[in-house]
Amino acid sequence: MNPFSTQYNTVVAPQLKAQKAYASEYLVPKVTKVIINVGLGDVMTNNKAIDEVADLVGRIAGQKPVLTKARTAISGFKIRQGMVVGMKVTLRGSRMEDFLSKLIQIALPRTRDFRGLKSSGITADGNLNIGIKDSTIFPEAGQDITVHGIQVTLVSTAKTLEEAQLLYTGLGFVFQSESESTSKK
């Protein structure tokens, strides 16, 4: 069994069930999917660079990304309809658990000056958004690649902000204290 699912089943779920007094174990919030999104920015017109980014995202996620194309033309950004503007991967099941284990235990601690995630990254409906500026924090990326930003979204079954905070803290995500969040503004 994956360390992530072991942690959830043995520690987090029983703790949440006791704290919130859920009637059934199926009401306990859990992470259902992880979406990894990368915008291409400057390299949209360079096919070789697009292939490099797709390879990078594929190595990090463990599955091939889907290219996202522009729906409409935006002349100010030199984007034409149908042009590749990014890529995304949706992870579920064991691949999601492997990625989350790697994210919590390896990647986030390798982030330069990491003091925790911002609490404002948790949405009202229980999802967690993490913006990663440097893709080289993942061991699969290596050091010889061009740095790309990655957006990671964790979708959960949590109904409230409080449930989501308890879930993500129990899973091992570290959040900044309120005093650190307000002092950086």
Contacts in CASP RR format, 6 or more apart in sequence:
PFRMAT RR
TARGET T0000
AUTHOR 0000-0000-0000
METHOD contacts of the structure
MODEL  1
MNPFSTQYNTVVAPQLKAQKAYASEYLVPKVTKVIINVGLGDVMTNNKAI
DEVADLVGRIAGQKPVLTKARTAISGFKIRQGMVVGMKVTLRGSRMEDFL
SKLIQIALPRTRDFRGLKSSGITADGNLNIGIKDSTIFPEAGQDITVHGI
QVTLVSTAKTLEEAQLLYTGLGFVFQSESESTSKK
2 94 0 8 1.000
2 97 0 8 1.000
2 98 0 8 1.000
2 101 0 8 1.000
3 101 0 8 1.000
3 105 0 8 1.000
4 97 0 8 1.000
4 98 0 8 1.000
4 100 0 8 1.000
4 101 0 8 1.000
4 104 0 8 1.000
4 171 0 8 1.000
5 97 0 8 1.000
7 171 0 8 1.000
7 172 0 8 1.000
8 30 0 8 1.000
8 171 0 8 1.000
11 170 0 8 1.000
12 167 0 8 1.000
12 170 0 8 1.000
12 171 0 8 1.000
13 25 0 8 1.000
13 28 0 8 1.000
13 30 0 8 1.000
15 170 0 8 1.000
16 22 0 8 1.000
16 28 0 8 1.000
16 29 0 8 1.000
16 163 0 8 1.000
16 166 0 8 1.000
16 167 0 8 1.000
17 25 0 8 1.000
17 28 0 8 1.000
19 166 0 8 1.000
20 28 0 8 1.000
20 163 0 8 1.000
20 166 0 8 1.000
22 28 0 8 1.000
29 126 0 8 1.000
29 156 0 8 1.000
29 157 0 8 1.000
29 158 0 8 1.000
29 159 0 8 1.000
29 163 0 8 1.000
29 164 0 8 1.000
29 167 0 8 1.000
30 156 0 8 1.000
30 157 0 8 1.000
30 167 0 8 1.000
31 96 0 8 1.000
31 100 0 8 1.000
31 154 0 8 1.000
31 155 0 8 1.000
31 156 0 8 1.000
31 167 0 8 1.000
31 171 0 8 1.000
32 92 0 8 1.000
32 155 0 8 1.000
32 156 0 8 1.000
32 157 0 8 1.000
33 90 0 8 1.000
33 91 0 8 1.000
33 92 0 8 1.000
33 96 0 8 1.000
33 154 0 8 1.000
33 155 0 8 1.000
34 90 0 8 1.000
34 91 0 8 1.000
34 92 0 8 1.000
34 96 0 8 1.000
34 99 0 8 1.000
34 100 0 8 1.000
34 152 0 8 1.000
34 153 0 8 1.000
34 154 0 8 1.000
34 155 0 8 1.000
35 88 0 8 1.000
35 89 0 8 1.000
35 90 0 8 1.000
35 91 0 8 1.000
35 152 0 8 1.000
35 153 0 8 1.000
35 155 0 8 1.000
36 57 0 8 1.000
36 60 0 8 1.000
36 61 0 8 1.000
36 65 0 8 1.000
36 88 0 8 1.000
36 89 0 8 1.000
36 90 0 8 1.000
36 91 0 8 1.000
36 99 0 8 1.000
36 150 0 8 1.000
36 151 0 8 1.000
36 152 0 8 1.000
37 86 0 8 1.000
37 87 0 8 1.000
37 88 0 8 1.000
37 150 0 8 1.000
37 151 0 8 1.000
37 152 0 8 1.000
37 153 0 8 1.000
38 53 0 8 1.000
38 57 0 8 1.000
38 65 0 8 1.000
38 86 0 8 1.000
38 87 0 8 1.000
38 88 0 8 1.000
38 148 0 8 1.000
38 149 0 8 1.000
38 150 0 8 1.000
38 151 0 8 1.000
39 85 0 8 1.000
39 86 0 8 1.000
39 87 0 8 1.000
39 148 0 8 1.000
39 149 0 8 1.000
39 151 0 8 1.000
40 49 0 8 1.000
40 50 0 8 1.000
40 53 0 8 1.000
40 84 0 8 1.000
40 85 0 8 1.000
40 86 0 8 1.000
40 87 0 8 1.000
41 85 0 8 1.000
41 86 0 8 1.000
43 49 0 8 1.000
43 50 0 8 1.000
43 53 0 8 1.000
43 146 0 8 1.000
44 50 0 8 1.000
44 79 0 8 1.000
44 83 0 8 1.000
44 84 0 8 1.000
44 85 0 8 1.000
44 86 0 8 1.000
49 146 0 8 1.000
50 67 0 8 1.000
50 84 0 8 1.000
52 145 0 8 1.000
52 146 0 8 1.000
53 87 0 8 1.000
53 148 0 8 1.000
54 64 0 8 1.000
54 65 0 8 1.000
54 67 0 8 1.000
54 87 0 8 1.000
56 135 0 8 1.000
56 141 0 8 1.000
56 145 0 8 1.000
56 148 0 8 1.000
57 65 0 8 1.000
57 87 0 8 1.000
57 89 0 8 1.000
57 150 0 8 1.000
58 64 0 8 1.000
58 65 0 8 1.000
58 89 0 8 1.000
59 138 0 8 1.000
59 140 0 8 1.000
59 141 0 8 1.000
60 99 0 8 1.000
60 135 0 8 1.000
60 138 0 8 1.000
60 140 0 8 1.000
60 141 0 8 1.000
60 150 0 8 1.000
61 89 0 8 1.000
61 91 0 8 1.000
61 95 0 8 1.000
61 99 0 8 1.000
62 89 0 8 1.000
62 95 0 8 1.000
62 99 0 8 1.000
63 89 0 8 1.000
63 91 0 8 1.000
63 95 0 8 1.000
64 89 0 8 1.000
65 87 0 8 1.000
65 88 0 8 1.000
65 89 0 8 1.000
66 87 0 8 1.000
66 88 0 8 1.000
66 89 0 8 1.000
67 84 0 8 1.000
67 86 0 8 1.000
67 87 0 8 1.000
68 84 0 8 1.000
68 85 0 8 1.000
68 86 0 8 1.000
68 87 0 8 1.000
68 88 0 8 1.000
69 82 0 8 1.000
69 83 0 8 1.000
69 84 0 8 1.000
69 85 0 8 1.000
70 79 0 8 1.000
70 80 0 8 1.000
70 81 0 8 1.000
70 82 0 8 1.000
70 83 0 8 1.000
70 84 0 8 1.000
70 85 0 8 1.000
71 81 0 8 1.000
71 82 0 8 1.000
72 81 0 8 1.000
73 79 0 8 1.000
73 80 0 8 1.000
73 81 0 8 1.000
79 85 0 8 1.000
91 99 0 8 1.000
100 154 0 8 1.000
100 171 0 8 1.000
102 138 0 8 1.000
102 139 0 8 1.000
103 130 0 8 1.000
103 152 0 8 1.000
104 171 0 8 1.000
104 172 0 8 1.000
104 173 0 8 1.000
106 138 0 8 1.000
106 139 0 8 1.000
107 132 0 8 1.000
107 137 0 8 1.000
107 138 0 8 1.000
107 139 0 8 1.000
108 114 0 8 1.000
108 116 0 8 1.000
108 117 0 8 1.000
108 137 0 8 1.000
108 173 0 8 1.000
108 174 0 8 1.000
110 137 0 8 1.000
111 132 0 8 1.000
111 134 0 8 1.000
111 137 0 8 1.000
112 134 0 8 1.000
114 174 0 8 1.000
115 176 0 8 1.000
115 180 0 8 1.000
116 174 0 8 1.000
116 175 0 8 1.000
116 176 0 8 1.000
117 128 0 8 1.000
117 130 0 8 1.000
117 173 0 8 1.000
117 174 0 8 1.000
117 175 0 8 1.000
117 176 0 8 1.000
118 175 0 8 1.000
118 176 0 8 1.000
118 181 0 8 1.000
119 165 0 8 1.000
119 175 0 8 1.000
119 176 0 8 1.000
119 178 0 8 1.000
119 181 0 8 1.000
120 181 0 8 1.000
121 128 0 8 1.000
121 129 0 8 1.000
121 130 0 8 1.000
122 128 0 8 1.000
122 129 0 8 1.000
122 161 0 8 1.000
122 164 0 8 1.000
122 165 0 8 1.000
122 168 0 8 1.000
123 129 0 8 1.000
123 161 0 8 1.000
123 164 0 8 1.000
124 160 0 8 1.000
124 161 0 8 1.000
125 158 0 8 1.000
125 159 0 8 1.000
126 156 0 8 1.000
126 158 0 8 1.000
126 159 0 8 1.000
126 160 0 8 1.000
126 161 0 8 1.000
126 163 0 8 1.000
126 164 0 8 1.000
127 153 0 8 1.000
127 154 0 8 1.000
127 155 0 8 1.000
127 156 0 8 1.000
127 164 0 8 1.000
128 153 0 8 1.000
128 154 0 8 1.000
128 156 0 8 1.000
128 164 0 8 1.000
128 168 0 8 1.000
128 173 0 8 1.000
129 151 0 8 1.000
129 152 0 8 1.000
129 153 0 8 1.000
130 151 0 8 1.000
130 152 0 8 1.000
130 153 0 8 1.000
130 154 0 8 1.000
131 149 0 8 1.000
131 150 0 8 1.000
131 151 0 8 1.000
131 152 0 8 1.000
132 149 0 8 1.000
132 150 0 8 1.000
132 151 0 8 1.000
132 152 0 8 1.000
133 147 0 8 1.000
133 149 0 8 1.000
134 147 0 8 1.000
134 149 0 8 1.000
135 141 0 8 1.000
135 145 0 8 1.000
135 147 0 8 1.000
135 148 0 8 1.000
135 149 0 8 1.000
135 150 0 8 1.000
136 142 0 8 1.000
136 143 0 8 1.000
136 145 0 8 1.000
136 147 0 8 1.000
154 168 0 8 1.000
156 164 0 8 1.000
156 167 0 8 1.000
158 164 0 8 1.000
158 167 0 8 1.000
165 175 0 8 1.000
168 175 0 8 1.000
169 175 0 8 1.000
END
